[in-house]
Amino acid sequence: METLLILLILLGVLLWVWQASLRAWETARAAATRACRTSAVQLLDDTVALDSLWPRRDRSGRWQLERIYLFEFTDTGSTRRTGRLIMVGNDVEVVQMEGGDLIIP
């Protein structure tokens, strides 16, 4: 009985982490899309990829997960450039784009 309860709790925690990660990915993809649209470039593959995940304090001092996502975009259609998006918790802090564009939402 105790083993079943522990397994159900672990399954619930894993489901919660998976949902939070999916929500963060969707937020990052939307932010990258907006940044590319603002800079008049095309987001390639319409996606972002998680590069790193670390614990970090947010601006109010609470521990949150810092997620760094990478994405690719093109301005000419023939060259791929790299962008980087930094999220702390559920908030996008910075979008950096190769070529000097820095967008702070």
N, CA, C and O of each residue as an XYZ file, in Angstrom:
420
protein
N       0.824     -1.199      0.000
C       0.000      0.000      0.000
C       0.869      1.263      0.000
O       0.612      2.204     -0.751
N       1.908      1.270      0.861
C       2.792      2.430      0.921
C       3.573      2.598     -0.380
O       3.806      3.720     -0.829
N       3.969      1.496     -0.973
C       4.710      1.553     -2.226
C       3.849      2.156     -3.333
O       4.329      2.958     -4.134
N       2.585      1.769     -3.373
C       1.680      2.310     -4.365
C       1.494      3.809     -4.185
O       1.453      4.549     -5.167
N       1.382      4.261     -2.953
C       1.233      5.685     -2.668
C       2.475      6.463     -3.106
O       2.363      7.539     -3.693
N       3.637      5.923     -2.821
C       4.892      6.571     -3.222
C       4.988      6.639     -4.749
O       5.394      7.662     -5.300
N       4.617      5.557     -5.429
C       4.647      5.556     -6.886
C       3.663      6.567     -7.467
O       3.987      7.237     -8.447
N       2.490      6.690     -6.896
C       1.520      7.673     -7.367
C       2.013      9.100     -7.152
O       1.803      9.960     -8.008
N       2.653      9.358     -6.043
C       3.213     10.688     -5.777
C       4.325     10.998     -6.776
O       4.372     12.099     -7.325
N       5.217     10.040     -7.017
C       6.295     10.239     -7.995
C       5.736     10.467     -9.397
O       6.234     11.318    -10.134
N       4.718      9.719     -9.762
C       4.087      9.898    -11.063
C       3.460     11.291    -11.173
O       3.545     11.929    -12.223
N       2.834     11.761    -10.098
C       2.252     13.103    -10.084
C       3.303     14.183    -10.226
O       3.098     15.159    -10.948
N       4.420     14.022     -9.549
C       5.515     14.994     -9.641
C       6.100     15.002    -11.053
O       6.368     16.070    -11.604
N       6.300     13.831    -11.638
C       6.824     13.760    -13.005
C       5.862     14.397    -14.007
O       6.300     15.087    -14.927
N       4.586     14.180    -13.842
C       3.585     14.786    -14.712
C       3.600     16.310    -14.578
O       3.493     17.024    -15.575
N       3.731     16.805    -13.353
C       3.785     18.246    -13.109
C       5.023     18.869    -13.769
O       4.927     19.925    -14.394
N       6.181     18.217    -13.630
C       7.422     18.716    -14.229
C       7.307     18.716    -15.752
O       7.729     19.671    -16.403
N       6.747     17.666    -16.318
C       6.576     17.577    -17.765
C       5.660     18.690    -18.273
O       5.956     19.325    -19.286
N       4.554     18.927    -17.578
C       3.630     19.994    -17.979
C       4.282     21.372    -17.880
O       4.109     22.203    -18.772
N       5.021     21.620    -16.814
C       5.698     22.910    -16.638
C       6.742     23.116    -17.741
O       6.892     24.226    -18.251
N       7.452     22.065    -18.105
C       8.449     22.164    -19.167
C       7.791     22.432    -20.518
O       8.308     23.217    -21.312
N       6.670     21.794    -20.781
C       5.954     22.013    -22.027
C       5.421     23.446    -22.103
O       5.489     24.082    -23.155
N       4.893     23.949    -20.991
C       4.397     25.323    -20.941
C       5.530     26.323    -21.185
O       5.347     27.302    -21.908
N       6.700     26.077    -20.583
C       7.858     26.963    -20.773
C       8.324     26.925    -22.224
O       8.671     27.964    -22.786
N       8.337     25.746    -22.839
C       8.735     25.624    -24.239
C       7.791     26.407    -25.143
O       8.238     27.090    -26.065
N       6.495     26.314    -24.887
C       5.516     27.053    -25.691
C       5.699     28.566    -25.545
O       5.590     29.309    -26.520
N       5.977     29.009    -24.329
C       6.230     30.436    -24.094
C       7.485     30.887    -24.831
O       7.499     31.959    -25.436
N       8.537     30.076    -24.785
C       9.791     30.411    -25.466
C       9.592     30.456    -26.980
O      10.113     31.353    -27.644
N       8.854     29.511    -27.525
C       8.608     29.495    -28.968
C       7.827     30.727    -29.414
O       8.121     31.315    -30.455
N       6.829     31.112    -28.620
C       6.050     32.315    -28.946
C       6.921     33.566    -28.870
O       6.792     34.459    -29.707
N       7.809     33.642    -27.873
C       8.700     34.804    -27.747
C       9.691     34.869    -28.906
O       9.979     35.953    -29.414
N      10.216     33.716    -29.330
C      11.141     33.693    -30.472
C      10.421     34.111    -31.751
O      10.986     34.826    -32.579
N       9.186     33.672    -31.913
C       8.394     34.059    -33.079
C       8.170     35.566    -33.106
O       8.326     36.200    -34.150
N       7.804     36.145    -31.953
C       7.604     37.597    -31.868
C       8.891     38.353    -32.155
O       8.873     39.361    -32.862
N      10.017     37.875    -31.609
C      11.307     38.549    -31.819
C      11.694     38.522    -33.293
O      12.190     39.515    -33.824
N      11.470     37.395    -33.950
C      11.795     37.305    -35.379
C      10.882     38.202    -36.202
O      11.334     38.857    -37.142
N       9.617     38.234    -35.858
C       8.681     39.092    -36.588
C       9.078     40.562    -36.408
O       9.046     41.332    -37.368
N       9.452     40.954    -35.182
C       9.867     42.333    -34.901
C      11.125     42.705    -35.676
O      11.260     43.840    -36.134
N      12.050     41.752    -35.825
C      13.315     42.005    -36.520
C      13.218     41.759    -38.021
O      14.217     41.885    -38.729
N      12.041     41.414    -38.515
C      11.809     41.161    -39.941
C      12.689     40.041    -40.484
O      13.255     40.150    -41.572
N      12.794     38.958    -39.706
C      13.502     37.763    -40.147
C      12.557     36.572    -39.987
O      11.482     36.691    -39.399
N      12.976     35.426    -40.520
C      12.132     34.237    -40.476
C      12.679     33.234    -39.470
O      13.851     32.862    -39.529
N      11.824     32.797    -38.545
C      12.182     31.748    -37.599
C      12.201     30.428    -38.351
O      11.191     30.023    -38.927
N      13.342     29.758    -38.348
C      13.461     28.492    -39.074
C      12.927     27.342    -38.237
O      13.114     27.317    -37.021
N      12.276     26.409    -38.870
C      11.717     25.210    -38.262
C      10.609     25.506    -37.252
O      10.058     24.581    -36.654
N      10.277     26.777    -37.055
C       9.208     27.196    -36.143
C       9.342     26.546    -34.769
O       8.351     26.114    -34.180
N      10.575     26.480    -34.260
C      10.775     25.816    -32.971
C      11.988     26.382    -32.231
O      12.817     27.093    -32.799
N      12.060     26.045    -30.954
C      13.213     26.368    -30.107
C      13.684     25.062    -29.472
O      12.911     24.113    -29.346
N      14.946     25.020    -29.075
C      15.512     23.813    -28.460
C      16.136     24.175    -27.120
O      16.885     25.146    -27.017
N      15.826     23.394    -26.101
C      16.384     23.622    -24.772
C      17.881     23.354    -24.795
O      18.318     22.276    -25.197
N      18.674     24.346    -24.359
C      20.131     24.219    -24.339
C      20.639     23.918    -22.934
O      21.533     23.091    -22.756
N      20.065     24.594    -21.932
C      20.499     24.320    -20.558
C      19.378     24.625    -19.578
O      18.444     25.371    -19.875
N      19.499     24.029    -18.408
C      18.498     24.150    -17.351
C      19.234     24.183    -16.018
O      19.925     23.229    -15.660
N      19.082     25.298    -15.273
C      19.798     25.476    -14.014
C      18.912     26.181    -12.997
O      18.053     26.976    -13.379
N      19.101     25.908    -11.716
C      18.402     26.703    -10.699
C      19.050     28.085    -10.582
O      20.270     28.222    -10.680
N      18.225     29.090    -10.374
C      18.725     30.462    -10.265
C      17.702     31.305     -9.515
O      16.506     31.014     -9.556
N      18.159     32.333     -8.840
C      17.238     33.238     -8.159
C      16.672     34.246     -9.158
O      17.391     34.759    -10.015
N      15.375     34.521     -9.035
C      14.773     35.532     -9.904
C      14.984     36.911     -9.289
O      15.696     37.050     -8.294
N      14.369     37.921     -9.877
C      14.586     39.297     -9.418
C      14.081     39.541     -8.006
O      14.564     40.444     -7.323
N      13.117     38.748     -7.561
C      12.598     38.913     -6.204
C      13.309     38.001     -5.199
O      12.951     37.984     -4.021
N      14.304     37.251     -5.652
C      15.107     36.433     -4.744
C      14.622     35.001     -4.579
O      15.230     34.240     -3.826
N      13.541     34.605     -5.263
C      13.042     33.234     -5.168
C      13.792     32.330     -6.132
O      14.202     32.755     -7.212
N      13.968     31.069     -5.726
C      14.615     30.105     -6.593
C      13.662     29.704     -7.709
O      12.510     29.353     -7.457
N      14.149     29.758     -8.938
C      13.396     29.377    -10.130
C      14.332     28.582    -11.034
O      15.539     28.521    -10.796
N      13.770     27.983    -12.059
C      14.599     27.326    -13.066
C      14.928     28.318    -14.169
O      14.044     28.987    -14.703
N      16.204     28.403    -14.502
C      16.626     29.199    -15.646
C      16.746     28.248    -16.832
O      17.480     27.261    -16.793
N      16.008     28.574    -17.880
C      16.049     27.777    -19.102
C      16.642     28.632    -20.216
O      16.250     29.783    -20.407
N      17.589     28.054    -20.946
C      18.146     28.741    -22.107
C      17.769     27.922    -23.335
O      18.088     26.738    -23.443
N      17.083     28.589    -24.254
C      16.649     27.968    -25.497
C      17.425     28.571    -26.658
O      17.744     29.760    -26.650
N      17.726     27.752    -27.648
C      18.356     28.210    -28.875
C      17.355     28.076    -30.019
O      16.514     27.178    -30.025
N      17.460     28.983    -30.981
C      16.637     28.894    -32.173
C      17.436     29.425    -33.354
O      18.428     30.133    -33.177
N      16.998     29.079    -34.553
C      17.672     29.538    -35.757
C      16.716     30.388    -36.577
O      15.508     30.154    -36.609
N      17.295     31.380    -37.236
C      16.505     32.268    -38.080
C      17.326     32.645    -39.300
O      18.535     32.419    -39.343
N      16.665     33.216    -40.284
C      17.360     33.660    -41.493
C      16.838     35.027    -41.904
O      15.660     35.340    -41.734
N      17.726     35.818    -42.438
C      17.314     37.123    -42.950
C      17.312     37.137    -44.474
O      16.630     37.957    -45.089
N      18.078     36.228    -45.088
C      18.169     36.199    -46.550
C      17.527     34.957    -47.150
O      17.245     34.926    -48.348
N      17.297     33.961    -46.358
C      16.769     32.703    -46.867
C      17.846     31.683    -47.164
O      17.538     30.509    -47.368
N      19.098     32.099    -47.192
C      20.179     31.155    -47.503
C      21.165     30.988    -46.345
O      21.959     30.047    -46.356
N      21.135     31.864    -45.360
C      22.061     31.750    -44.234
C      21.279     31.495    -42.950
O      20.228     32.091    -42.713
N      21.809     30.605    -42.136
C      21.211     30.326    -40.837
C      21.964     31.101    -39.769
O      23.194     31.090    -39.721
N      21.211     31.768    -38.922
C      21.796     32.479    -37.788
C      21.178     31.934    -36.522
O      20.094     31.350    -36.543
N      21.878     32.132    -35.418
C      21.435     31.567    -34.153
C      20.909     32.656    -33.223
O      21.458     33.755    -33.148
N      19.845     32.325    -32.528
C      19.299     33.184    -31.489
C      19.280     32.429    -30.172
O      19.322     31.200    -30.137
N      19.217     33.190    -29.095
C      19.236     32.606    -27.750
C      18.184     33.299    -26.915
O      18.053     34.522    -26.970
N      17.442     32.546    -26.152
C      16.362     33.074    -25.341
C      16.561     32.589    -23.910
O      16.742     31.394    -23.679
N      16.527     33.504    -22.952
C      16.735     33.145    -21.550
C      15.430     33.356    -20.788
O      14.849     34.441    -20.801
N      14.985     32.293    -20.127
C      13.780     32.350    -19.301
C      14.156     32.042    -17.855
O      14.998     31.183    -17.593
N      13.527     32.750    -16.922
C      13.660     32.435    -15.502
C      12.247     32.191    -15.004
O      11.404     33.087    -15.026
N      12.000     30.972    -14.556
C      10.636     30.596    -14.201
C       9.809     30.557    -15.477
O      10.171     29.875    -16.436
N       8.707     31.282    -15.490
C       7.853     31.350    -16.679
C       8.014     32.651    -17.434
O       7.242     32.928    -18.353
N       8.999     33.458    -17.069
C       9.185     34.774    -17.672
C      10.378     34.788    -18.616
O      11.461     34.305    -18.283
N      10.161     35.350    -19.797
C      11.258     35.542    -20.754
C      12.014     36.791    -20.324
O      11.434     37.872    -20.225
N      13.302     36.639    -20.071
C      14.108     37.783    -19.645
C      14.779     38.474    -20.824
O      14.742     39.700    -20.928
N      15.395     37.693    -21.714
C      16.173     38.282    -22.805
C      16.075     37.387    -24.035
O      16.072     36.160    -23.936
N      15.996     38.034    -25.199
C      16.131     37.334    -26.473
C      17.322     37.963    -27.186
O      17.326     39.162    -27.464
N      18.330     37.150    -27.479
C      19.521     37.622    -28.177
C      19.539     36.999    -29.563
O      19.295     35.804    -29.729
N      19.833     37.831    -30.556
C      19.877     37.338    -31.919
C      21.228     37.668    -32.535
O      21.725     38.786    -32.397
N      21.817     36.696    -33.211
C      23.108     36.889    -33.877
C      22.989     38.067    -34.836
O      22.029     38.173    -35.600
N      23.945     38.914    -34.783
C      23.910     40.120    -35.605
C      23.622     41.348    -34.783
O      23.508     42.445    -35.330
N      23.500     41.186    -33.458
C      23.412     42.344    -32.603
C      22.038     42.674    -32.032
O      21.938     43.561    -31.183
N      20.978     41.997    -32.463
C      19.663     42.310    -31.928
C      19.525     41.765    -30.517
O      19.772     40.583    -30.275
N      19.136     42.615    -29.600
C      18.892     42.218    -28.213
C      17.501     42.736    -27.870
O      17.252     43.941    -27.869
N      16.618     41.818    -27.585
C      15.237     42.178    -27.315
C      14.904     41.784    -25.891
O      15.042     40.619    -25.518
N      14.473     42.734    -25.103
C      14.079     42.462    -23.725
C      12.574     42.661    -23.639
O      12.088     43.788    -23.740
N      11.835     41.575    -23.451
C      10.366     41.672    -23.423
C       9.845     42.484    -22.268
O       8.633     42.646    -22.123
